Amino acid sequence: MKYKILILVSFLSVGLFAQTPLSLEEAIAKGLKNNYSVLSINKQQNVSELNNSWGKAGALPTLDLRGGYKYSMDDDKVEKVNTGSLTAGIDLNWVLFSGFSIRINKNKLDALNELSKGNAAVVMENTIQSIIVAYYRSLLEQEKLNVSKKLFNLSKDRYEKIELQKELGSTGTYEHLQSKNSFLQDKSNMLLQSAALNNSLRELNLLMGEQSEVQYTLVSKLKPVYNVYQLSVLLDKMMSSNNVLKNQYLSLKMNEMDIQMAKSAYYPRLSLTSGASYLDNKNDYENRGVIDYERTSLSAGLNLTYRLFDGGNKRRAVKIAKLQKDIGNIEKDEMEFKLSNQLASALEMYNVRKEMYVLAEENLKAAELNLSISKEKYKTGAINSFNYRDIQILYMNVAIARLNSIYNLINANTTLIKLTGGLIGE
């Protein structure tokens, strides 16, 4: 009776942990809405969008308002004078031409904004992949728990049968202890598997930005993914759609803009300046009274500057910018090379895991049939309890191996989709 109560409590604890239905698509949607990394990168993208303006690029004029008041008192032993001076003015400064640097700056801000979107896409891809892996890992742990329960029920039936036989005196103490040990071991495995499931669900909640106590029932199925891929097609798709590569191409584009910016220093700079000022100066003389002086002035002009010599800095800046572009090209080639190798390895692993799943499925069918036959043989006494226990353990290992093969196949397929830039689209 004590064992039955403990089993009931453990089953109820598992059932209470998950209540709200949750599909994989809903889990991904929650993650993209609440995941902390996604929230942070979206804020960074907002900053980039705000910076992407003509004002930030330097195309718009600056307008400054100035003003002040000064009071002084002088005493030269002949006459005292108190002076109050009020000044106010407004100044306009507008760069009309600076070697096309304004246009280059704006183009670079556009590229930076696109790069920010690319970085956001990479973070979202990583988040989606992590959620998919965590979701199917939770399904895997749930299926493993089901296998543990099945094995536990078998050992429980066996233990109860031998317990009854012992009371009737038809079995020995040794076999009774063996069946009890198997029963307790299977119960322990079941409880540990239940804890593994709960931990996996907490990890999924963390990725979705949910509190750990929020409870879900996973409604999607742990099913094998069968696709036929060609390496050449995947490579073409990766080169055009992989988000990490797309960001690298944007970085190269910005390297080219840096070269243009360095060359713009060879051009003269033309700016427009204008202003207006007002002065009100009051001198209060001890003997002559108050003398008030007011002045208003307007000004406007064009300034043209051209640096004739700067110690070779312009030339060095152009050379450095070109070297930076060469470095970017090398990094791009290295990235394409590495990703191509990763894609080839991922495709091979996916194909291997498809074959492993087929083998695991056939193995499970044989193990299930063997378990069913052995159960009947054990009931009729054709095999002893030790042989039956060995077959139970064999079934459990085969069943878990099949579940792992499905999970590994899903992971391999997810990796292929991510490398080819298809996670966000799908």
C-alpha positions as a printed Julia matrix, in Angstrom:
426×3 Matrix{Float64}:
  0.0     0.0     0.0
  2.86    2.36    0.86
  4.38    1.85   -2.59
  1.07    2.52   -4.31
  0.63    5.84   -2.46
  4.14    6.98   -3.4
  3.58    6.05   -7.02
  0.29    7.95   -7.09
  1.9    11.07   -5.6
  4.77   10.95   -8.1
  2.35   10.59  -11.03
  0.22   13.46   -9.75
  3.28   15.7    -9.41
  4.13   15.06  -13.05
  0.56   15.71  -14.15
  0.29   18.95  -12.2
  3.48   20.36  -13.73
  2.0    20.69  -17.2
 -1.52   21.97  -17.76
 -1.75   24.63  -20.49
 -1.47   23.22  -24.06
  1.59   24.51  -25.92
  2.55   23.72  -29.51
  6.02   24.24  -30.95
  4.79   27.2   -33.0
  3.32   28.84  -29.89
  6.56   28.26  -27.99
  8.55   29.97  -30.75
  6.11   32.89  -30.84
  6.42   33.34  -27.08
 10.2    33.22  -27.3
 10.36   35.85  -30.04
  8.11   38.07  -27.93
  9.58   37.56  -24.45
 13.12   36.17  -24.74
 15.57   38.57  -23.09
 18.17   38.35  -25.84
 15.54   39.11  -28.47
 14.19   42.05  -26.46
 17.69   43.47  -26.07
 18.65   43.15  -29.74
 15.34   44.74  -30.78
 16.15   47.76  -28.62
 19.57   47.97  -30.24
 17.89   47.9   -33.63
 15.65   50.78  -32.54
 18.77   52.76  -31.64
 20.22   52.07  -35.08
 17.01   53.22  -36.77
 17.02   56.46  -34.78
 20.64   57.11  -35.74
 19.88   56.58  -39.43
 19.06   60.2   -40.29
 20.42   63.03  -42.43
 20.99   65.05  -39.27
 23.29   62.34  -37.88
 25.1    62.23  -41.23
 25.83   65.99  -40.99
 23.6    67.21  -43.84
 21.59   69.68  -41.76
 22.77   73.02  -40.38
 23.38   73.83  -36.72
 21.66   76.8   -35.12
 22.98   78.18  -31.84
 21.38   80.79  -29.59
 23.66   82.72  -27.26
 23.14   85.38  -24.7
 24.64   86.9   -21.58
 24.73   89.75  -19.15
 27.78   91.31  -17.53
 27.96   93.86  -14.76
 31.08   95.76  -13.7
 32.0    98.67  -11.44
 35.09  100.91  -11.98
 36.5   103.59   -9.69
 39.55  105.49  -10.98
 39.53  108.04   -8.12
 38.09  110.59  -10.53
 34.7   109.14  -11.31
 32.79  105.99  -10.51
 30.99  104.11  -13.27
 28.62  101.12  -13.15
 28.38   99.18  -16.39
 25.7    96.67  -17.43
 26.15   94.86  -20.74
 23.45   92.65  -22.28
 24.33   90.53  -25.32
 22.23   88.17  -27.44
 22.77   86.47  -30.74
 22.03   83.57  -33.05
 24.54   81.72  -35.24
 23.96   79.41  -38.22
 26.61   77.0   -39.49
 25.93   74.74  -42.47
 28.46   72.49  -44.19
 27.58   72.63  -47.89
 30.32   70.37  -49.21
 32.92   68.19  -47.54
 34.13   65.83  -50.23
 30.87   63.82  -50.45
 31.39   62.7   -46.81
 27.79   63.56  -45.88
 26.38   61.25  -48.54
 28.9    58.56  -47.56
 27.93   58.95  -43.89
 24.26   58.51  -44.76
 25.0    55.42  -46.84
 27.02   54.02  -43.96
 24.16   54.69  -41.54
 21.85   52.81  -43.93
 24.29   49.89  -43.96
 24.62   49.99  -40.16
 20.86   49.83  -39.87
 20.76   46.83  -42.18
 23.58   45.22  -40.19
 21.61   45.8   -37.0
 18.64   44.03  -38.59
 20.98   41.21  -39.62
 22.29   40.89  -36.08
 18.71   40.77  -34.83
 17.96   38.02  -37.35
 20.94   35.98  -36.09
 19.79   36.35  -32.46
 16.26   35.34  -33.41
 17.59   32.35  -35.35
 19.64   31.21  -32.36
 16.62   31.68  -30.11
 14.34   29.73  -32.42
 16.87   26.9   -32.67
 17.28   26.8   -28.89
 13.5    26.69  -28.4
 13.09   23.9   -30.96
 15.84   21.87  -29.29
 14.43   22.51  -25.8
 10.88   21.71  -26.9
 11.81   18.38  -28.47
 14.14   17.59  -25.59
 11.15   17.98  -23.28
  9.12   15.69  -25.54
 12.03   13.24  -25.46
 12.13   13.3   -21.67
  8.35   12.8   -21.59
  8.62    9.75  -23.86
 11.47    8.39  -21.77
  9.26    8.81  -18.73
  6.56    6.78  -20.48
  9.1     4.01  -21.12
 10.18    4.16  -17.47
  6.55    3.87  -16.37
  6.01    0.88  -18.63
  9.09   -0.87  -17.27
  8.09    0.05  -13.74
  4.62   -1.46  -14.2
  6.17   -4.67  -15.48
  8.55   -4.95  -12.53
  5.7    -4.02  -10.18
  3.52   -6.84  -11.53
  6.46   -9.21  -11.26
  7.21   -8.12   -7.68
  3.58   -8.44   -6.59
  3.38  -11.92   -8.12
  6.56  -13.11   -6.38
  5.41  -11.44   -3.16
  2.25  -13.55   -3.3
  4.26  -16.67   -4.15
  6.55  -16.04   -1.19
  3.56  -15.81    1.15
  2.36  -19.11   -0.24
  5.86  -20.57    0.14
  6.3   -21.39   -3.54
  9.33  -19.16   -4.13
 12.61  -18.49   -2.35
 14.01  -15.43   -0.6
 16.68  -14.84   -3.24
 14.23  -14.45   -6.11
 12.0   -12.32   -3.91
 14.89   -9.95   -3.13
 15.87   -9.78   -6.78
 12.36   -8.8    -7.82
 12.17   -6.24   -5.02
 15.5    -4.7    -6.06
 14.29   -4.47   -9.67
 11.04   -2.87   -8.52
 12.82   -0.26   -6.4
 15.4     0.43   -9.1
 12.7     1.01  -11.72
 10.83    3.26   -9.34
 13.99    5.28   -8.71
 14.63    5.57  -12.47
 11.07    6.75  -12.99
 11.39    9.47  -10.35
 14.72   10.64  -11.77
 13.23   10.74  -15.25
 10.32   12.79  -13.93
 12.8    15.3   -12.5
 14.65   15.39  -15.84
 11.37   16.21  -17.59
 10.6    19.02  -15.15
 14.07   20.51  -15.57
 13.73   20.38  -19.34
 10.4    22.19  -19.16
 11.96   24.86  -16.94
 14.7    25.37  -19.52
 12.02   25.78  -22.19
 10.24   28.35  -20.01
 13.49   30.27  -19.61
 13.96   30.48  -23.38
 10.36   31.64  -23.79
 10.81   34.31  -21.12
  8.27   32.61  -18.84
  8.54   32.06  -15.11
  9.62   28.55  -14.11
  6.35   27.87  -12.3
  4.25   28.41  -15.45
  2.92   25.01  -16.49
  2.46   23.67  -20.01
  1.44   20.48  -21.76
  3.41   19.95  -24.95
  0.99   19.01  -27.73
  3.37   18.67  -30.69
  4.66   15.18  -31.43
  8.17   13.76  -31.37
  8.2    12.56  -34.97
 11.11   11.84  -37.33
 11.77   14.4   -40.07
 12.37   12.83  -43.47
 13.7    15.15  -46.16
 15.87   14.56  -49.21
 18.63   17.16  -49.53
 21.24   17.8   -52.21
 24.48   19.41  -51.1
 24.77   21.69  -54.14
 21.26   23.08  -53.59
 21.93   23.61  -49.89
 25.22   25.38  -50.65
 23.52   27.81  -53.05
 20.82   28.53  -50.51
 23.38   29.04  -47.75
 25.42   31.51  -49.79
 22.36   33.62  -50.49
 20.35   33.27  -47.27
 22.65   32.49  -44.34
 22.26   35.47  -42.0
 25.81   35.35  -40.65
 27.17   35.5   -44.2
 24.77   38.31  -45.12
 26.1    40.32  -42.19
 29.65   39.7   -43.4
 28.72   40.97  -46.86
 27.31   44.12  -45.25
 30.54   44.59  -43.32
 32.46   44.43  -46.61
 30.15   47.05  -48.06
 30.94   49.28  -45.09
 34.68   48.71  -45.63
 34.25   50.12  -49.13
 32.5    53.15  -47.66
 35.41   53.65  -45.28
 37.71   53.88  -48.3
 35.44   56.47  -49.89
 35.36   58.4   -46.63
 39.14   58.43  -46.39
 39.37   59.7   -49.98
 36.88   62.49  -49.25
 39.54   64.2   -47.12
 41.31   65.18  -50.36
 38.46   67.54  -51.27
 38.0    71.1   -49.95
 35.36   71.95  -47.35
 32.75   74.61  -48.03
 30.47   75.91  -45.28
 27.95   78.68  -44.87
 27.98   80.81  -41.75
 25.53   83.52  -40.75
 24.49   85.22  -37.57
 22.75   88.05  -35.83
 23.76   89.78  -32.62
 22.44   92.46  -30.3
 24.32   94.51  -27.73
 22.88   96.8   -25.08
 25.55   98.52  -23.02
 24.59  100.91  -20.18
 27.23  103.01  -18.4
 26.09  104.81  -15.27
 28.65  107.58  -14.56
 28.7   109.29  -11.18
 29.06  112.75  -12.73
 27.73  112.39  -16.3
 24.71  110.24  -15.71
 23.63  107.24  -17.79
 24.9   106.62  -21.32
 23.04  103.86  -23.18
 24.64  102.22  -26.2
 22.8    99.72  -28.43
 24.08   97.85  -31.45
 22.53   95.28  -33.81
 24.58   93.41  -36.39
 23.96   90.84  -39.11
 26.56   88.68  -40.84
 26.76   85.99  -43.51
 29.6    84.37  -45.34
 31.06   81.35  -47.1
 34.16   79.61  -45.8
 36.32   77.47  -48.05
 39.11   75.45  -46.47
 41.58   73.05  -47.99
 44.36   71.36  -46.08
 47.53   71.45  -48.14
 49.61   69.19  -45.9
 48.8    66.98  -42.92
 51.89   64.84  -42.56
 50.65   62.15  -44.94
 47.62   61.29  -42.75
 45.15   61.3   -45.65
 47.25   58.91  -47.66
 47.75   56.61  -44.67
 44.02   56.66  -43.95
 43.23   55.5   -47.49
 45.82   52.69  -47.31
 44.54   51.53  -43.93
 40.94   51.52  -45.19
 41.98   49.39  -48.18
 43.82   46.97  -45.89
 40.74   46.72  -43.7
 38.73   45.8   -46.77
 41.29   43.11  -47.66
 41.0    41.73  -44.14
 37.22   41.71  -44.5
 37.48   39.76  -47.74
 39.75   37.2   -46.09
 37.31   36.84  -43.19
 34.44   36.47  -45.65
 36.29   33.73  -47.57
 37.15   31.96  -44.32
 33.54   32.15  -43.16
 32.25   30.74  -46.45
 34.81   27.94  -46.25
 33.94   27.03  -42.66
 30.19   27.2   -43.23
 30.51   25.04  -46.34
 32.35   22.41  -44.32
 29.79   22.64  -41.53
 26.98   22.23  -44.05
 28.59   19.15  -45.63
 29.15   17.62  -42.19
 25.61   18.46  -41.07
 24.13   16.89  -44.19
 26.17   13.73  -43.75
 25.13   13.52  -40.1
 21.49   14.01  -41.06
 21.62   11.17  -43.59
 23.38    8.91  -41.08
 20.78    9.67  -38.44
 17.99    8.83  -40.88
 19.52    5.39  -41.33
 20.06    5.04  -37.58
 16.39    5.83  -36.99
 15.33    3.11  -39.45
 17.55    0.63  -37.62
 16.23    1.77  -34.23
 12.65    1.36  -35.43
 13.29   -2.21  -36.59
 15.13   -2.96  -33.36
 12.2    -1.68  -31.3
  9.72   -3.87  -33.15
 11.87   -6.89  -32.39
 12.28   -5.85  -28.75
  8.53   -5.3   -28.31
  7.76   -8.71  -29.79
 10.45  -10.31  -27.63
  9.04   -8.6   -24.53
  5.49   -9.72  -25.33
  6.54  -13.33  -25.92
  8.73  -13.32  -22.82
  5.88  -12.01  -20.7
  3.72  -14.96  -21.7
  6.59  -17.4   -21.19
  7.22  -15.96  -17.73
  3.57  -16.4   -16.83
  3.67  -20.04  -17.91
  7.04  -20.65  -16.22
  8.94  -21.27  -19.45
 11.56  -18.7   -18.41
 12.62  -17.58  -14.98
 12.37  -14.07  -13.51
 16.04  -13.31  -14.22
 15.66  -13.98  -17.93
 12.51  -11.91  -17.96
 14.3    -9.02  -16.23
 17.11   -9.1   -18.79
 14.58   -8.83  -21.6
 12.87   -5.89  -19.84
 16.18   -4.04  -19.58
 16.9    -4.79  -23.23
 13.51   -3.38  -24.23
 14.06   -0.2   -22.21
 17.46    0.42  -23.79
 16.12   -0.17  -27.3
 13.08    2.05  -26.72
 15.23    4.9   -25.39
 17.69    4.47  -28.26
 14.8     4.87  -30.72
 13.62    8.04  -28.98
 17.15    9.43  -29.03
 17.42    8.67  -32.75
 14.27   10.71  -33.45
 15.52   13.6   -31.32
 18.94   13.52  -33.0
 17.32   13.44  -36.43
 15.22   16.52  -35.6
 18.31   18.32  -34.32
 20.26   17.5   -37.47
 17.44   18.78  -39.66
 17.17   21.99  -37.59
 20.89   22.58  -38.03
 20.57   22.25  -41.82
 17.68   24.7   -41.89
 19.58   27.21  -39.78
 22.74   27.0   -41.9
 20.7    27.71  -45.03
 18.91   30.67  -43.43
 15.48   29.04  -43.34
 14.62   29.06  -39.64
 13.02   32.51  -39.58
 11.11   31.88  -42.79
  9.79   28.53  -41.58
